[in-house]
């Protein structure tokens, strides 16, 4: 990862600014569009999820309300049947009916059947109605045959119901009806409503009635809602399916499923394995559950459509943003290219070239400042030429000073005098010192030399001055070895020492002493040259600071030129300063860089 980052940085650093801006803009646009697409996708998914849940819950509520009306009708119908005369007569005379001949029984059953038809406007919701006496003997319509196995189960349920004192009515969940239409009728699923029958006169329990409801009658309640891939089914309190469009789903028990276990905690569950969304609603009247399953592809169909639209919009935005960013980049790159070409021309020496200002803002400011910089550069170059001329003149003055005849002649006269008075050894020494002095001064034309060589020139000069002015002064030179390697302008010390000897010590009437101390101060080289001579008056010192030392007969190269040479080579932060008090001596301090 680190290596990849370095490669990307290298690519960016060595590419043009246009490529950098384009790359960054493309990345920003792509990231922005992706964020936009993801955000809108998630928002739409959330909205569709809420919408689907609300619509499904609304449908389930509608089913629940239809079931309320449906079961209220069943209860109302049951009351009408129980209160009818044939029902009362049948169950009060149950023993007689059982012992009657077949013609009498047929008459009674036909009477009950006609009575049912007169009470019910339509019997499409009921499969059949059966009456039971206290011994659970069944009284069914004449067209019904019995399936013994299922009847025994139903008979046991009826006996338990009759013996129970808790409820007068009870629902029996999905089961196989024991009653067949004709001898060849097929078994059918049904749901039964049981209701006890009491004697209308005495109030005694005389039997019970069973109203069998076909599963189709319940399915019709939600048939119109179960479409577009949706499936609705109803579970009893045990989790078994009691009504569904799919016959294979009936009797299936969902009590072990996660969504059913969490039914009390949440009304929505996503089955990732079967890719189904379960929505549930409790039907509290019978402790049943109404369940709606939605395939995930149906649930997400609108979302998929929106995703395609979202991608198309994202691509359109990407194209528009790229086009606009291209215009923006060109508005930046074009003037920068003009500036670059102008810089290139100036780099070739065409200093008259300027940028034509056609832009505002930062680019316009840059163009104005660039033109101003070129103007200042031209001025600076002119100043450099002038400075170089002055430097050359100073160097010529230095050479002239180095070869100044009067100093050389004075020393020769001194040597001749020594020879006359038979001081040959001293004369030889003087010649040697003079030779060493000029050897250091000339130094192959170098102007910048190590401090050690400058101190040697100063020492040779002071030794010569001691011979020429014997018993006039002494001197001390101190410099740490590690400082001798740093550099200084050649003949920086000589003019100062010359002034110290000729204008400070000679004529002072006292034993002169000259000290040269080289030290380090704040990462700079500090050289102090002090004497105990006549000193300099305040007026003269002011004139020296103003560069008018020639008015006061200051010989040699001059302090002003020394100052200029130091600053010319090392900068304005360096140079010399003078402190002096008349009759008390003078101290000159020189600051140089450590280089």
N, C-alpha and C positions, 0 to 999 in steps of 0.2 A: 504493500500500500504506500509506504514511504517512497519507494522507487518510482511508482506511478505518479505520485504527487510531484516529485522532482522533474520527471519528464514533462508533465503538463506545465509546470512553471517555466521550464526552459523553452518550451514551444511558445508560450505567451511572451516571455521576455524578449525573444529574438524575432518575434513577428511584428508587423507594422501595427500602428495604433488603430487603423481601420479594421484589421483582422481581429485585434483584441476586442474592440467595441462590438464588432459583428458577432464574435463568439459569445461574449457576455450577454448581448441582447438576445441571441437565439436561445441561450440557456434560460434566461429569465422568462422569455415568452413561452417556451415549452413548459417550464415548471409552472408558470402562472396558468396556462391553459389546462395542464394536467390537474392542478389544484382545483380550478374551476369545474372541470368535468367530474372529478371525484366528489367535490362538495355538492354540486347539483344532483349527482347520482344518489348520494346518501340522503340528501333532503327529499328528493322525489321518492326514494325507496321508503323512507319513513312516512311520508304523506300517503303513499299508496297502501302501506301497511295499516295505517290508522283508518284510511278510507275502507279498506277491505274488512277490517275488524268491525268497524261501525256498521257497515252494510250487512255483514253476516250476523252480527248480534241483533240487528233490526229484523232480519229474516227469521232468526230463531225465536225472537219475541213474537213475531207474527204467528209462527207455528204454535207457540205456547198459547197464544190467545185463541187460535182456532181449536186447539185441544180443549181449552176451557169450555168453549161453546159446545163442542162435540160431546164432552162427558156430562155437561149439564143437561143436554138433550137426552142422553141415555138415562140419567137419573129421573128426569121428568117422565120419560116414556115408561120407565119401570113403575113409577107411582100410578100411572094410568092403568097399567096392566094389573097391578096388585089390587087396585080398587074395583076392578071390573067384576061383574057378577059371575061370569063363567069361571074365572080363576078361583073365587071364593067357593063356589059350588063344587068345583073339581077337587080341591084339596080338603074341604070339610067332609066330602063323601068319598074320600079316597078308597076306603075299604070296599064300598059298594061298586065303585068303578072297576076295581081289580076283579071282583067276583061277577061282574055283569057279563052278559054274552057279548060276542064280538060286534053284533049290530049296534048294541047300545053304546059300547065303547067307541065305535066309529062315529056315532052320532055326537057323542060328547066332544071328541077330538075335532070333528068338523065345526062344531059350535065354537070351540076355542079359537080355531084357525080363522073363522069368519069374524070373530070378535077382534082379533089382532089386526086383521085387515081394515076393520072399520075404525080402529084407534089410530093406527100409523098411516100417515099420508104416504110414506114411502118406506119400504123395508130394505132398501139397498144396503144400509149400514149393518143390518143384522143378518147373520147367517141363519140362525134359528133361535127359538125360545123354548126352553124345557122347564117343566115343573117337577118338583120333588116333594114327596110326602115326608113325614118325620122319620121314616125308615130308609130314606134316600131311594125309594122306588121312583123311577123316571116316567114322566108322561110327555111324550114327544108327538109332533105332527105325524099323520099317517104315512107320509111319504119318506120317512126317515128310517134307515136301518142302523143297527148298532154294531160297533166294533168292540168286542168284549174286552180285549186287553186294555184299551184306552178307557173304556167305561169303568172298569174296576178302579183305575187310578182316580177317575173323576168322582166316582161314588165315595171313595175314602175322603177326598177333599170336601165333598158335600156333607158327609157325616160329621167331620171335624167342624165345619162351619155351623151346622145346626146345633151342635153341642156347645159351641162357644157362646158365652154371654157378653162378649166385649162389644161387638159391632153388629149392626143389622144389615150392613152391606159390605161387600168385599170384592176386590178385583183379583182375578186369577191371571197371572202373566201368560206369556205365549206358551201354547201347548197344542198337542194333536187332538183335534176334536174326535170324540168317540162316535159321533153321529155322521152317517153317510147318506147322501142323497141316492136312494135306490140301492139295490144289492151289489151293483158294480161301481158304486161311487168311489172316488179316490179320497185318501186321507187329506185333510186340509188343516192348515194352521189357523188358530183363532185366539182371541182374548175374551175372557168371560167376565160378565158382571153378575155377581150373586147378590140376591136380596131375600131376606126372610119374609115370609107371608104370615100375617096374623089374622085371626078371625075378626071380621068387622064388627061383630056383636059382642063377643066375650073378651076379645083382645088376646086370646091364647094363640101361641105359635102353632100353626097348622102345616107348615112346610116351607119350601123355598123356591125361588125362581132363578133360572140361569139364562142370561141373554148373551148369546155368542156373537161376537163382533168379528167380521172377517178382517184379515190384515190389510186387505185392499182399502177398506173403509178408512183406516187410519192413514195409509199411505197417500190417499187422495188429499189429505189435509196439507201436505207439503210437496205434492207432486210437481206443481208449477214452479216451485223454488229450486228443486233439484235438477239443475241444468247447467250447461257450460262447463261440464266436467265436475261440478259439485255433487256431493252425495250426502244425503241427510238420513240418519237412522236414529232410532230411539232405544235406549237401554233401560232395563228395570233396575231396581235397587241393588241387585247382585252383580250388575255389569253385563248382563246378557242382552243380546240384540233381540228386541221383540217386534220391531217394525223396520223394514228396509225394502228398497226397490229391488235389491239383489237377493233372491231367495237363498243363495248359498251363504249369505252373511247372517241369516237368522239362526238363532240359538248359539251364535259364537259369543264367547265370554271374554270381555276386555279387562276384567278386574286385575289381571297381572301386568297390564301395559303401564308404562311410565306416565303417559299422559292422563290415564284414568286415576292413577294413584295421586297425582298432583292436581286433580280436578278442583279440590277445595282451595288450593293456593293460587291458581291462575286459570284463566279461561282460554288460554291459547297455548298450543304446544306444537313444535315442529319436529316431525319424524324424519331425520336426515336419511335414514336407511331406505325408507319407502318413499321419500320425497313427498310427504303429505303434511298439510297444515290442519291441525285439529282445532275446532272452535266448539265450545260446549256451553250449554245453558241448563240450569237445574229446573226441572218441572216439579215444584214442591207439592202440588196437590196429590200426586201419586208416588212421590219420591223417585221419579224417573229422571232420566237425563236425555236431553236432545243434543245430538252430536252432528256437526257438519264437517266433512272432510273436503279439502280443496287441494288438488294436485299443485305442486310447487310451480310447474311450468305454466299453469293457468294463473296462479297467484302472482307470478313474476312476468306474465306476458306483457302487460302494459309497461312494466319496467324495462323489459327488453326493447320494446318499441322506442321508449324514451331514450334508452342508452344509445340506440342508433342515431336518433335525432341529436342527442347530446354530442356524440362523436362528430357528426356532420357540422354542428354549430362550432365545436371546438376547432375543427380543421379550417372552417371559414375564418374564425377569429385569428387562428395562427397565420393564415395567408394575409389577412388585413394587417395584423400587427407586424408581420415581416415586411410588408410593403411600406408601412409608415416608418418602421425603424430604419429601413433602407434610406428613405428620404432624410430622416434625422441624421443618420451616419454621414450621408453625402454632404449635408449642410455643415458638418464639422470637419470632415476630411478634406473637402475642396479648398477651404481657406487655409487649412494646415498644410496642404500640398503646395499652395502658393507660397506660404511662408518658408517651407522647406526648400523649394527651388530658389527662392531669393537668398537664403542662407548659403546654398551651394554656390551660387554665383559670387557672393561676397567672399566665400572661402577661396575662390579662384583669383581673388584680387580686385574684383569689380566693386570698389567701395562706394561707387555712385549709385548702385542699385538700391531701390526702395520698394516697400510693399504698398501697392495701391489700396487704400482703405475703402472697402465697399461693405463692410459688415459692422454690426453693432455688438453690444454685449462684450463678453470676455474676449472673443476673437478680435473684435475691433480694438479693444484695449491692448491686447497683445501686439497687434500690428503697430499701433501708435507708439507703444513703449519700445518695440523692436527698432522702429525707425529712429526713435530718440537715442536708443543705445548705439546705433551705428553712427549717428552724428557725434555722440560723445566719444565713441571709439576713434573717430577721425581726429577729434580734438586731442585725445590722449596720445594718439600716434604722433601728432605734430609736437606735443609736449615731449614725448620720448625722444624724438629727433633732436629737439632743442637740448634736452638733458644730456643726451649722448654727446652732443657737441661740447656742452659744458664739461662733461666728464673727460672728454678728450683734451680739452684745454687744460683741465686740472692735472691730467697725467703729464701733459707737456710741461706744465709749470713745475711738476714734481721732477721730471727729468732735468729741467733747467736748474732747479734747486740742487739736485744731486750733483750737478756738474758746476755749481756756482763757483766761480774762480776765487772769490775773496776768502772763502773758508779754506780752500786748498792752499792759496798763497800764504795765508796766515800761518798755517801749519808748517809750510816749507820754511818760512822765515824763522819759526820757532826751532825747527830742526837745524837750520844754519847757525842759529845762535848757540845751540847746544854744542855743535861741532867747534865753534869758535872758542867756547870756554872749556873745550876738551871733555865734554860729557858725551863721549861717543856711544857708550852703552845706552844711555837714555835716548840719544838721537836714534839709535837703531830700534829701540823699543817703540819710539814714536812712529817711525816708518812702518813698523810691523802693525801697530794699532791702526794707523791710517789705511794700510792695505786691507786689514780685516774689516774696517768700517765700510770702505767702498765695495769690498767684495759682497758684504751683506746688503748694502744699498742697491747695488746693481742686480744681483740675484736673478740673472737671466730674464730680467724684465717683469718678473712676477710682482703684482701689487698686493696680493693676499698671501701672508706667510704665517707660519706657526708663531705662537707667543714666545716660544723659546728662542727663535731666531731674532725676533724684535727685541728681546731683552739683551741678546748678544750685541746687537747694533747699539743699543742704549749704553751698555757697559763700555764698549769700545769708545763711544763718543765721550762719556764721562771721564774715562782714563786719559783721553787726549786732552780734555779740558783741565784735568788736574795737573798735567805736565805743563800746559800753557799758563795756567794760573796756580802755580805751586803754593801749597799750604793755605789755600783759600777755602776749600770745602772738602767734606767727606760724603760718601753716599753708601746706602744700603739697598739691596734688592732682595725681596723675598717672594717666592712663588712656589706653591706646592707642585710636585712632579706631575700629578694627574691633570693639572690645569695647563701645562705647557703645550699639550697637543692641540688645543683650540686655536682658532685663527684670528688674525688682526690685520688691519691695513698696515702695509709697510710704512715706516717713518711716521707712525702715529705719535710715538713718545719723543722723538728727537726735537720737534719744534717746541714742545712743552719744556723739555730739559734745557734747551737753548735759552728760552725766556727765563727759566729759573736761575741759570748761571749768570747771564748778562744783565738781566733787569732785576733780579732778586738778590743774589748773594754778593756779586762784585759791587763794591761801593757801599755795602751795608755796615762795614766796620766790625763785623763779628765773624767768628768761625762758622762757616755755612755747613748745613747738613741737608742732604737730599735723600728722600726715602721713596722707594717704589715698592708698593705692596699689591700683589695679585691675589684675589680671593673669589669665592663663589657666593652669590647673594640672590636668592629667589630664582634659581635656575638661570642665572645670568653671570657673566664674567665681569667683575668689578676691579678696575685698576686705579689705584690712588697714587698720585705723584705730589709729594709735599716738600716744601722747603721752609726754612726759617729766616728768609731774606727780608727785603724791604716791604714786601706785600704790595697790594694795588689799592689805590684810592677808590672810593665809591664811584666817583665820576668816571674814572678810567674803566672800572669794572663794568659799568653800564654801557660804555662805548664798545667794549669787547663783546658784550652780549648782543649789541645791535650790529655787530660786524664791522666796526670802524676802528679796529686795533691799529691800522696802518698810520692813523693820525698820531699815534703815540710811540712811533718808532719800534713796533714789535717786529723783530727780524724773522728771517727764515720763512717757512712755508705759511705761517699764520694759523691762528686757532680757527678762524672761520673756515678756511679750506679743509682743515683737519676734520671739523664737524661735518662738512658737506660730504667728504669722502666716506666717513663712517656711515652716514645715513644713506648715501647712494648705494653702498654695497649691502648694508644690513637692515635698512628700514628706518622709519621715523621713530620707532620706539627706543632707538639706541643713539649714543653720542656722548658728548662730554659736558660737564658742568664745572664752574669755577666758584670756589669760596675763598675769600681773601679779606684780610684786614690790614690796613696800612701799618708798616713797621712790625707786623706780627707774623708775616709769612703768607704763603699761598698753598692751597690744595686744589688740585685738578682731579676730578673723578670721571673715569671713562666706563661706560656700560656697553658690553658686547654680548652677542648671543653665544651659547655654548655649541659651537659648530666648527 
